[in-house]
């Protein structure tokens, strides 16, 4: 029944290509169907069975599919993305090079986020204002559990990265990356 609704939704979006559509899915539709969707304003794929500490995810979005979705859609909110620490770096570079606003939120394993942070010499002890290469810590709550980073690259505009949770513990966590106009001025407020 859910697949029939999704096919019907896809047909309607194809009939009105200039309209902006958001799609929220609470089941895994399969990669073929995801690849066939037209560009969306937002694509959300959730799984009620996935928990922050659950390492046995019922399905995962592989990195090839993830990057195809990232290229096509403005906003992605995905649970269960099977990406590496190198993929996280690539995501930041892609988002910062975009001319349009871009937003992603993904649930990933904390060990992957920790490896990515360590590759930029960001360890458990950090404070607002610390600079690590092209990254600057722009917010933190003093308890290691939430951090905002700004990626600065002379060739592109800044990208804000929000790490929600303690990357140095076991389990899973959300990481958010966005490039919006508010990032370009001197007021770098990141709400965590």
Backbone as a chain_set.jsonl record, in Angstrom:
{"seq": "XXXXXXXXXXXXXXXXXXXXXXXXXXXXXXXXXXXXXXXXXXXXXXXXXXXXXXXXXXXXXXXXXXXXXXXXXXXXXXXXXXXXXXXXXXXXXXXXXXXXXXXXXXXXXXXXXXXXXXXXXXXXXXXXXXXXXXXXXXXXXXXXXXXXXXXXXXXXXXXXXXXXXXXXXXXXXXXXXXXXXXXXXXXXXXXX", "coords": {"N": [[0.822, -1.195, 0.0], [1.921, 1.284, 0.872], [3.947, 1.527, -1.04], [2.457, 1.834, -3.374], [1.291, 4.331, -2.925], [3.61, 5.867, -2.944], [4.546, 5.497, -5.582], [2.435, 6.743, -6.932], [2.681, 9.335, -5.94], [5.172, 9.975, -7.021], [4.521, 9.992, -9.748], [2.747, 12.192, -9.83], [4.494, 14.266, -9.108], [6.155, 14.263, -11.307], [4.415, 15.222, -13.22], [4.175, 17.86, -12.486], [6.724, 19.483, -12.627], [7.897, 21.905, -11.794], [6.977, 22.463, -9.3], [7.504, 22.528, -5.74], [8.378, 19.887, -3.695], [8.077, 17.956, -0.723], [9.036, 14.918, 0.677], [8.299, 12.457, 2.993], [9.288, 9.456, 4.302], [8.545, 6.46, 6.007], [9.525, 3.977, 5.832], [11.597, 1.602, 4.12], [12.051, 2.224, 0.811], [13.572, 1.138, -1.209], [16.46, 1.27, -3.346], [16.187, 1.686, -6.143], [13.694, 2.926, -6.491], [14.117, 5.258, -4.987], [16.15, 6.473, -6.482], [14.687, 7.091, -8.728], [13.076, 9.212, -8.084], [12.08, 12.605, -8.712], [13.925, 15.771, -8.456], [13.698, 17.016, -5.164], [12.404, 19.324, -2.731], [12.751, 18.53, -0.111], [13.787, 15.442, 1.29], [12.942, 12.96, 3.449], [13.817, 10.163, 5.265], [12.905, 7.883, 7.515], [13.17, 5.511, 10.197], [11.362, 3.812, 12.413], [12.304, 1.753, 13.939], [14.951, 2.12, 14.333], [17.383, 2.953, 16.646], [19.325, 5.246, 18.611], [21.393, 3.843, 19.821], [21.418, 1.45, 18.544], [23.062, -0.935, 16.789], [22.446, -2.684, 14.837], [21.09, -2.047, 12.175], [18.08, -2.137, 10.291], [18.182, -1.562, 7.563], [20.361, 0.139, 5.26], [21.589, 3.138, 3.768], [23.723, 3.14, 1.19], [26.961, 4.609, 0.43], [27.204, 5.43, -2.275], [24.523, 5.713, -3.161], [23.753, 7.615, -1.293], [25.309, 9.9, -2.048], [24.261, 10.35, -4.575], [21.634, 11.069, -3.903], [22.197, 13.357, -2.392], [23.202, 15.051, -4.35], [20.926, 15.504, -5.851], [18.741, 16.464, -4.25], [17.553, 19.201, -2.177], [17.293, 19.244, 0.63], [18.136, 16.785, 2.933], [17.199, 14.274, 5.166], [18.176, 11.709, 6.832], [18.095, 8.491, 8.255], [20.401, 5.94, 9.117], [22.706, 6.024, 7.31], [25.292, 4.643, 5.548], [28.18, 5.632, 5.748], [31.605, 6.775, 5.521], [34.374, 8.215, 7.418], [35.885, 9.651, 5.595], [33.915, 10.128, 3.711], [32.333, 11.952, 5.142], [33.946, 14.222, 5.109], [33.995, 14.737, 2.372], [31.281, 15.32, 1.982], [31.013, 17.776, 3.368], [32.674, 19.405, 1.769], [31.3, 19.295, -0.688], [28.815, 20.459, -0.005], [29.632, 23.046, 0.803], [30.551, 24.027, -1.607], [28.275, 24.32, -3.09], [25.946, 26.401, -4.845], [23.413, 26.914, -4.085], [21.167, 26.885, -1.228], [21.645, 24.292, 1.14], [20.939, 21.403, 3.038], [21.571, 18.833, 5.317], [20.799, 16.064, 7.398], [21.997, 13.378, 9.126], [22.023, 10.096, 10.511], [24.633, 8.561, 11.997], [27.304, 6.289, 12.863], [28.969, 6.867, 15.924], [31.716, 6.409, 16.129], [32.672, 6.832, 13.561], [32.27, 9.578, 13.202], [33.959, 10.498, 15.241], [36.47, 9.607, 14.266], [36.619, 11.215, 11.968], [36.658, 13.804, 13.119], [39.06, 13.598, 14.592], [40.849, 13.39, 12.482], [41.151, 15.987, 11.815], [42.488, 17.027, 13.908], [40.827, 17.507, 16.085], [39.91, 16.887, 19.219], [38.728, 15.31, 22.291], [38.861, 17.409, 24.14], [37.994, 20.579, 23.63], [37.304, 23.987, 22.657], [35.187, 26.841, 22.156], [36.073, 28.871, 19.445], [38.484, 27.653, 18.896], [40.71, 26.757, 16.283], [41.144, 24.568, 13.599], [42.83, 23.811, 11.027], [40.861, 24.192, 8.226], [38.618, 24.375, 9.753], [36.62, 25.829, 12.303], [35.7, 25.984, 15.672], [32.596, 26.972, 16.556], [30.583, 26.884, 18.389], [29.832, 25.384, 21.534], [28.801, 23.334, 24.259], [30.192, 23.0, 26.576], [30.285, 20.507, 27.718], [31.253, 18.452, 26.17], [29.281, 17.386, 24.569], [27.83, 18.542, 22.455], [28.598, 20.19, 19.477], [29.427, 22.894, 17.37], [30.71, 23.479, 14.187], [32.491, 25.483, 11.843], [33.18, 25.337, 8.507], [35.601, 26.733, 6.602], [36.519, 27.827, 3.474], [38.496, 29.244, 1.07], [37.773, 29.103, -1.584], [35.076, 28.696, -1.608], [31.856, 29.158, 0.016], [31.125, 29.38, 3.587], [30.345, 26.417, 5.51], [28.189, 25.126, 7.879], [28.586, 22.81, 10.494], [27.026, 20.615, 12.602], [27.426, 18.721, 15.403], [25.707, 16.46, 17.134], [25.719, 15.28, 20.161], [27.965, 13.111, 22.028], [30.795, 12.376, 20.453], [32.768, 10.683, 21.23], [31.863, 8.501, 22.584], [30.226, 5.253, 22.689], [27.852, 4.071, 20.201], [25.289, 5.671, 18.17], [24.803, 8.761, 16.356], [23.357, 11.959, 15.5], [24.389, 14.006, 12.826], [24.588, 17.19, 11.483], [24.715, 19.133, 8.566], [24.948, 22.21, 6.955], [24.376, 24.76, 4.519], [23.491, 27.859, 4.384], [22.125, 31.146, 3.785], [22.362, 32.597, 6.183], [24.758, 31.762, 7.185], [26.706, 33.229, 5.995], [27.147, 35.803, 6.873], [28.604, 37.77, 9.562], [27.533, 36.823, 11.897], [27.545, 34.066, 13.548], [25.646, 32.171, 14.742], [24.857, 29.117, 16.066], [22.37, 26.973, 16.703], [22.093, 24.562, 19.099]], "CA": [[0.0, 0.0, 0.0], [2.81, 2.444, 0.925], [4.645, 1.633, -2.319], [1.494, 2.373, -4.34], [1.207, 5.774, -2.662], [4.855, 6.493, -3.377], [4.537, 5.532, -7.051], [1.458, 7.764, -7.324], [3.31, 10.621, -5.621], [6.225, 10.202, -8.014], [3.848, 10.373, -10.998], [2.228, 13.555, -9.699], [5.622, 15.192, -9.132], [6.625, 14.323, -12.695], [3.469, 16.057, -13.969], [4.349, 19.26, -12.081], [8.149, 19.513, -12.285], [8.325, 23.168, -11.196], [6.498, 22.578, -7.921], [8.436, 22.06, -4.718], [7.76, 18.792, -2.952], [8.766, 17.297, 0.383], [8.566, 13.546, 0.845], [8.723, 11.79, 4.226], [9.039, 8.013, 4.238], [8.777, 5.751, 7.261], [9.851, 2.614, 5.435], [12.663, 1.573, 3.116], [11.411, 2.001, -0.481], [14.499, 0.526, -2.16], [17.282, 2.262, -4.045], [15.678, 2.004, -7.483], [12.62, 3.906, -6.362], [14.712, 6.524, -4.534], [16.852, 7.067, -7.624], [13.735, 7.538, -9.747], [12.362, 10.414, -7.652], [12.586, 13.863, -9.264], [14.495, 16.614, -7.402], [12.748, 17.407, -4.128], [12.825, 20.333, -1.762], [13.241, 17.773, 1.043], [13.546, 14.005, 1.351], [13.145, 12.446, 4.803], [13.611, 8.72, 5.37], [13.046, 7.516, 8.92], [12.842, 4.138, 10.542], [10.999, 3.823, 13.828], [13.014, 0.679, 14.633], [16.343, 2.511, 14.537], [17.635, 3.664, 17.886], [20.664, 5.823, 18.622], [22.384, 2.861, 20.255], [21.193, 0.197, 17.821], [24.074, -1.111, 15.744], [21.897, -3.593, 13.827], [20.078, -1.314, 11.435], [17.377, -3.021, 9.359], [18.596, -1.218, 6.206], [21.301, 1.255, 5.212], [21.786, 3.836, 2.498], [25.162, 3.083, 0.926], [27.517, 5.926, 0.116], [26.892, 5.812, -3.667], [23.148, 6.215, -3.179], [23.725, 8.849, -0.507], [25.828, 11.026, -2.832], [23.285, 10.614, -5.646], [20.538, 11.814, -3.276], [22.734, 14.665, -2.011], [23.31, 15.847, -5.572], [19.614, 15.768, -6.431], [17.753, 17.085, -3.369], [18.019, 20.345, -1.394], [17.339, 18.89, 2.048], [18.095, 15.341, 3.206], [17.164, 13.884, 6.57], [18.252, 10.261, 6.641], [18.65, 7.569, 9.232], [21.07, 4.757, 8.579], [23.602, 6.257, 6.179], [26.534, 3.876, 5.683], [29.236, 6.476, 5.194], [32.883, 6.726, 6.228], [34.872, 9.53, 7.829], [36.256, 10.341, 4.352], [32.659, 10.603, 3.12], [31.912, 13.16, 5.863], [34.742, 15.338, 4.577], [33.5, 14.986, 1.007], [29.973, 15.969, 2.112], [31.248, 19.179, 3.729], [33.209, 20.098, 0.596], [30.222, 19.414, -1.678], [27.828, 21.435, 0.463], [30.196, 24.399, 0.789], [30.721, 24.454, -3.0], [26.945, 24.54, -3.681], [25.489, 27.78, -4.992], [22.101, 27.019, -3.441], [21.112, 26.407, 0.144], [21.687, 22.83, 1.235], [20.836, 20.962, 4.428], [21.453, 17.391, 5.516], [20.932, 15.506, 8.737], [22.145, 11.935, 8.981], [22.35, 9.317, 11.696], [25.827, 7.759, 11.694], [27.978, 5.725, 14.03], [29.817, 7.86, 16.587], [33.131, 6.139, 15.86], [32.997, 7.451, 12.267], [32.37, 11.021, 13.455], [35.175, 10.699, 16.033], [37.615, 9.472, 13.349], [36.637, 12.4, 11.111], [37.124, 14.93, 13.941], [40.48, 13.376, 14.894], [41.647, 13.658, 11.276], [41.36, 17.446, 11.795], [43.073, 17.334, 15.217], [39.8, 17.911, 17.043], [39.805, 15.792, 20.173], [37.691, 15.458, 23.31], [38.955, 18.716, 24.8], [37.931, 21.653, 22.646], [36.525, 25.127, 23.127], [34.747, 27.786, 21.136], [37.152, 29.701, 18.92], [39.608, 26.818, 18.44], [40.797, 26.577, 14.833], [41.83, 23.337, 13.193], [42.849, 23.865, 9.567], [39.749, 24.951, 7.653], [37.489, 24.298, 10.674], [36.627, 26.627, 13.524], [34.614, 25.626, 16.585], [31.81, 28.197, 16.747], [29.733, 26.732, 19.572], [29.96, 24.157, 22.312], [28.066, 23.512, 25.504], [31.077, 22.794, 27.707], [30.206, 19.149, 28.259], [31.674, 17.55, 25.087], [28.161, 16.678, 23.972], [27.312, 19.175, 21.237], [29.62, 21.066, 18.931], [29.185, 23.497, 16.071], [31.94, 23.776, 13.449], [32.327, 26.205, 10.588], [34.185, 24.984, 7.508], [35.931, 27.898, 5.788], [37.352, 27.517, 2.327], [38.578, 30.462, 0.261], [37.146, 28.882, -2.891], [33.628, 28.527, -1.471], [31.271, 29.8, 1.184], [31.175, 28.508, 4.767], [29.369, 25.359, 5.767], [28.088, 24.847, 9.306], [28.474, 21.399, 10.839], [26.564, 20.46, 13.976], [27.599, 17.367, 15.908], [24.754, 16.349, 18.25], [26.046, 14.146, 21.018], [29.374, 12.916, 22.336], [31.364, 11.51, 19.415], [33.775, 9.797, 21.796], [31.196, 7.394, 23.271], [29.69, 4.242, 21.768], [26.491, 4.282, 19.721], [25.04, 6.431, 16.949], [24.494, 10.161, 16.612], [22.999, 12.782, 14.345], [25.291, 15.078, 12.417], [23.879, 18.075, 10.573], [25.561, 20.031, 7.785], [24.089, 23.109, 6.199], [24.897, 25.975, 3.913], [22.376, 28.771, 4.176], [22.58, 32.534, 3.748], [22.725, 33.088, 7.509], [26.136, 31.373, 7.469], [27.665, 34.042, 5.266], [27.47, 37.052, 7.547], [29.51, 37.586, 10.69], [26.806, 36.308, 13.046], [27.583, 32.617, 13.38], [24.92, 31.49, 15.807], [24.445, 27.758, 15.743], [21.559, 26.483, 17.814], [22.34, 23.144, 19.351]], "C": [[0.869, 1.263, 0.0], [3.546, 2.646, -0.398], [3.727, 2.213, -3.395], [1.364, 3.878, -4.17], [2.458, 6.483, -3.17], [4.942, 6.561, -4.898], [3.6, 6.63, -7.547], [2.025, 9.162, -7.067], [4.376, 10.96, -6.648], [5.62, 10.626, -9.347], [3.357, 11.815, -10.937], [3.359, 14.58, -9.737], [6.169, 15.334, -10.548], [5.712, 15.204, -13.542], [3.661, 17.544, -13.67], [5.801, 19.486, -11.663], [8.614, 20.807, -11.615], [7.874, 23.311, -9.745], [7.543, 22.026, -6.958], [7.73, 21.008, -3.88], [8.686, 18.312, -1.844], [8.183, 15.9, 0.493], [9.159, 12.997, 2.138], [8.316, 10.331, 4.143], [9.376, 7.382, 5.582], [8.993, 4.263, 6.994], [10.954, 2.712, 4.39], [12.048, 1.256, 1.758], [12.293, 1.278, -1.495], [15.233, 1.585, -2.963], [16.762, 2.628, -5.418], [14.597, 3.071, -7.423], [13.162, 5.26, -5.905], [15.428, 7.232, -5.681], [15.897, 7.623, -8.668], [12.956, 8.788, -9.334], [12.93, 11.648, -8.344], [13.209, 14.691, -8.14], [13.406, 17.11, -6.445], [13.304, 18.567, -3.315], [13.405, 19.62, -0.534], [12.855, 16.303, 0.918], [13.916, 13.538, 2.754], [12.869, 10.947, 4.777], [13.936, 8.328, 6.809], [12.736, 6.042, 9.088], [12.576, 4.103, 12.033], [11.736, 2.749, 14.621], [14.456, 1.055, 14.947], [16.462, 3.339, 15.805], [19.055, 4.219, 17.813], [21.726, 4.785, 18.969], [22.248, 1.519, 19.549], [22.218, 0.07, 16.705], [23.593, -2.054, 14.643], [20.758, -2.905, 13.092], [19.405, -2.237, 10.433], [17.722, -2.75, 7.892], [19.574, -0.059, 6.304], [21.336, 1.845, 3.816], [23.285, 3.832, 2.245], [25.658, 4.439, 0.429], [27.233, 6.352, -1.323], [25.487, 6.383, -3.783], [23.056, 7.53, -2.415], [24.184, 10.041, -1.342], [24.928, 11.348, -4.022], [22.111, 11.423, -5.095], [20.983, 13.222, -2.89], [22.809, 15.593, -3.214], [21.941, 16.311, -6.069], [18.706, 16.639, -5.566], [18.366, 18.2, -2.523], [18.214, 19.992, 0.073], [17.226, 17.378, 2.179], [18.077, 15.126, 4.709], [17.057, 12.367, 6.573], [18.763, 9.551, 7.879], [19.442, 6.529, 8.454], [21.898, 4.998, 7.32], [24.92, 5.531, 6.446], [27.66, 4.659, 5.023], [30.469, 6.405, 6.088], [33.283, 8.13, 6.674], [35.342, 10.324, 6.606], [35.02, 10.882, 3.645], [32.174, 11.869, 3.809], [32.66, 14.383, 5.339], [34.255, 15.718, 3.179], [32.148, 15.703, 1.041], [30.144, 17.451, 2.421], [31.741, 19.963, 2.521], [32.138, 20.3, -0.473], [29.235, 20.492, -1.263], [28.387, 22.849, 0.402], [30.394, 24.918, -0.633], [29.389, 24.739, -3.693], [26.633, 26.025, -3.79], [24.157, 27.987, -4.277], [22.208, 26.559, -1.984], [21.053, 24.884, 0.144], [21.663, 22.465, 2.714], [20.774, 19.442, 4.451], [21.524, 17.088, 7.004], [20.965, 13.999, 8.564], [22.469, 11.316, 10.332], [23.5, 8.394, 11.317], [26.418, 7.219, 12.993], [28.952, 6.763, 14.598], [31.291, 7.65, 16.273], [33.569, 6.767, 14.537], [33.169, 8.953, 12.436], [33.644, 11.318, 14.238], [36.417, 10.593, 15.154], [37.751, 10.702, 12.464], [37.151, 13.608, 11.887], [38.615, 14.8, 14.241], [41.36, 13.658, 13.682], [41.912, 15.154, 11.103], [41.915, 17.94, 13.123], [42.062, 17.932, 16.187], [39.564, 16.709, 17.949], [38.778, 16.129, 21.245], [37.726, 16.805, 24.014], [39.034, 19.796, 23.722], [37.145, 22.799, 23.242], [36.2, 26.039, 21.956], [35.922, 28.671, 20.733], [38.368, 28.913, 18.471], [39.547, 26.687, 16.925], [41.643, 25.341, 14.548], [41.799, 23.291, 11.673], [41.725, 24.748, 9.057], [38.522, 24.961, 8.561], [37.703, 25.201, 11.88], [35.452, 26.172, 14.386], [33.871, 26.908, 16.927], [30.818, 28.079, 17.887], [30.024, 25.4, 20.236], [29.257, 24.405, 23.63], [28.893, 23.206, 26.741], [31.07, 21.387, 28.281], [30.58, 18.097, 27.22], [30.511, 16.989, 24.297], [27.523, 17.349, 22.774], [28.33, 20.196, 20.759], [29.156, 21.615, 17.594], [30.519, 23.851, 15.437], [31.592, 24.603, 12.229], [33.497, 25.822, 9.695], [34.389, 26.21, 6.635], [36.884, 27.483, 4.683], [37.343, 28.749, 1.437], [37.851, 30.317, -1.071], [35.626, 28.772, -2.806], [33.142, 29.255, -0.227], [31.271, 28.837, 2.363], [30.062, 27.47, 4.807], [29.364, 25.143, 7.277], [27.889, 23.355, 9.515], [28.086, 21.328, 12.308], [26.672, 18.997, 14.364], [26.759, 17.263, 17.176], [25.048, 15.104, 19.064], [27.544, 14.057, 21.227], [29.96, 11.899, 21.36], [32.348, 10.494, 19.977], [33.168, 8.68, 22.642], [30.709, 6.396, 22.23], [28.286, 4.631, 21.317], [26.438, 5.05, 18.419], [24.703, 7.867, 17.314], [24.058, 10.849, 15.331], [24.116, 13.783, 14.082], [24.55, 15.871, 11.349], [24.895, 18.952, 9.862], [24.65, 20.919, 6.967], [24.873, 24.275, 5.638], [23.687, 26.825, 3.587], [22.899, 30.192, 4.267], [23.02, 33.044, 5.111], [24.174, 32.744, 7.867], [27.143, 32.373, 6.901], [28.004, 35.35, 5.964], [28.356, 36.764, 8.752], [28.825, 37.046, 11.934], [26.675, 34.796, 12.901], [26.912, 31.92, 14.55], [24.497, 30.117, 15.318], [23.626, 27.271, 16.923], [21.727, 24.983, 17.934], [21.398, 22.684, 20.45]], "O": [[0.61, 2.199, -0.757], [3.752, 3.778, -0.836], [4.171, 2.998, -4.232], [1.332, 4.618, -5.153], [2.376, 7.564, -3.753], [5.368, 7.578, -5.446], [3.936, 7.362, -8.477], [1.863, 10.062, -7.89], [4.473, 12.103, -7.095], [6.145, 11.522, -10.008], [3.533, 12.574, -11.891], [3.205, 15.647, -10.331], [6.6, 16.419, -10.94], [6.173, 15.86, -14.476], [3.345, 18.392, -14.504], [6.082, 19.663, -10.478], [9.637, 20.802, -10.929], [8.349, 24.2, -9.038], [8.355, 21.172, -7.316], [6.611, 21.222, -3.413], [9.906, 18.268, -2.002], [6.968, 15.722, 0.411], [10.369, 13.063, 2.353], [7.145, 10.011, 3.938], [10.373, 7.732, 6.213], [8.682, 3.412, 7.828], [11.208, 3.786, 3.842], [11.567, 0.141, 1.553], [11.802, 0.848, -2.539], [14.699, 2.663, -3.227], [16.885, 3.783, -5.827], [14.595, 4.009, -8.22], [12.712, 6.299, -6.387], [15.321, 8.449, -5.83], [16.259, 8.531, -9.416], [12.245, 9.365, -10.157], [14.142, 11.734, -8.545], [13.038, 14.347, -6.97], [12.341, 17.56, -6.868], [14.516, 18.76, -3.225], [14.42, 20.046, 0.017], [11.748, 15.967, 0.497], [15.055, 13.699, 3.194], [11.811, 10.514, 4.321], [15.077, 8.427, 7.258], [12.119, 5.414, 8.227], [13.483, 4.341, 12.83], [11.792, 2.822, 15.848], [15.113, 0.382, 15.742], [15.727, 4.306, 16.003], [19.885, 3.726, 17.049], [22.844, 4.85, 18.456], [22.906, 0.551, 19.93], [22.237, 0.882, 15.78], [24.265, -2.204, 13.623], [19.588, -3.165, 13.371], [20.079, -3.041, 9.788], [17.563, -3.641, 7.058], [19.612, 0.644, 7.314], [21.14, 1.15, 2.819], [24.041, 4.449, 2.995], [24.865, 5.304, 0.055], [27.036, 7.542, -1.569], [25.28, 7.413, -4.425], [22.36, 8.452, -2.841], [23.525, 11.081, -1.348], [24.844, 12.505, -4.434], [21.645, 12.359, -5.745], [20.221, 14.176, -3.046], [22.513, 16.784, -3.107], [21.821, 17.394, -6.642], [17.972, 17.472, -6.097], [19.55, 18.155, -2.191], [19.199, 20.403, 0.686], [16.327, 16.764, 1.605], [18.86, 15.735, 5.438], [15.983, 11.808, 6.346], [19.754, 9.968, 8.479], [19.178, 6.277, 7.279], [21.79, 4.236, 6.36], [25.58, 5.779, 7.455], [28.043, 4.384, 3.886], [30.386, 6.027, 7.257], [32.613, 9.11, 6.348], [35.21, 11.548, 6.584], [35.06, 11.959, 3.049], [31.659, 12.771, 3.149], [32.073, 15.448, 5.149], [34.124, 16.9, 2.861], [31.894, 16.59, 0.225], [29.49, 18.291, 1.803], [31.271, 21.074, 2.274], [32.076, 21.361, -1.095], [28.86, 21.341, -2.071], [27.68, 23.767, -0.013], [30.405, 26.13, -0.845], [29.371, 25.335, -4.77], [27.014, 26.812, -2.923], [23.815, 29.11, -3.907], [23.189, 25.94, -1.572], [20.476, 24.273, -0.756], [22.288, 23.131, 3.539], [20.015, 18.834, 3.696], [22.216, 17.766, 7.764], [20.081, 13.412, 7.939], [23.108, 11.937, 11.181], [23.365, 7.551, 10.43], [26.056, 7.659, 14.085], [29.662, 7.443, 13.856], [32.041, 8.62, 16.163], [34.717, 7.19, 14.407], [34.099, 9.54, 11.884], [34.34, 12.287, 13.936], [37.33, 11.408, 15.283], [38.859, 11.182, 12.23], [37.985, 14.359, 11.381], [39.352, 15.782, 14.156], [42.493, 14.116, 13.833], [42.793, 15.546, 10.337], [41.828, 19.127, 13.435], [42.413, 18.771, 17.017], [39.086, 15.662, 17.513], [38.046, 17.111, 21.126], [36.681, 17.289, 24.448], [40.024, 19.899, 22.998], [36.408, 22.621, 24.212], [36.853, 26.006, 20.913], [36.668, 29.157, 21.583], [39.205, 29.44, 17.738], [38.471, 26.526, 16.349], [42.687, 25.107, 15.157], [40.841, 22.783, 11.089], [41.644, 25.922, 9.416], [37.484, 25.503, 8.179], [38.81, 25.32, 12.405], [34.341, 25.995, 13.887], [34.443, 27.825, 17.517], [30.259, 29.089, 18.314], [30.407, 24.427, 19.588], [29.13, 25.548, 24.07], [28.352, 23.157, 27.846], [31.788, 21.11, 29.242], [30.234, 16.929, 27.4], [30.736, 16.166, 23.41], [26.7, 16.712, 22.116], [28.86, 20.974, 21.552], [28.568, 20.897, 16.785], [31.371, 24.46, 16.085], [30.52, 24.442, 11.647], [34.658, 25.966, 10.078], [33.447, 26.678, 5.995], [37.921, 26.867, 4.931], [36.273, 29.246, 1.087], [37.367, 31.304, -1.625], [34.955, 28.756, -3.838], [33.922, 29.886, 0.487], [31.399, 27.626, 2.181], [28.996, 27.638, 4.215], [30.424, 24.993, 7.885], [27.118, 22.715, 8.8], [28.751, 21.918, 13.16], [26.075, 18.133, 13.722], [27.065, 17.907, 18.18], [24.662, 13.999, 18.683], [28.304, 14.844, 20.662], [29.657, 10.709, 21.434], [32.726, 9.547, 19.286], [33.896, 7.982, 23.349], [30.772, 6.662, 21.03], [27.613, 5.425, 21.974], [27.406, 5.082, 17.658], [24.356, 8.154, 18.46], [24.349, 10.388, 14.226], [24.708, 14.332, 15.011], [23.961, 15.302, 10.431], [25.831, 19.456, 10.484], [23.693, 20.444, 6.355], [25.881, 24.711, 6.195], [22.951, 26.55, 2.639], [23.999, 30.419, 4.772], [23.953, 33.842, 5.196], [24.755, 33.368, 8.755], [28.311, 32.361, 7.289], [29.041, 35.949, 5.679], [28.807, 35.633, 8.937], [29.493, 36.831, 12.945], [25.784, 34.311, 12.203], [27.556, 31.157, 15.271], [23.854, 29.985, 14.277], [24.145, 27.168, 18.035], [21.524, 24.239, 16.974], [21.424, 21.515, 20.836]]}, "num_chains": 1, "name": "protein.A"}
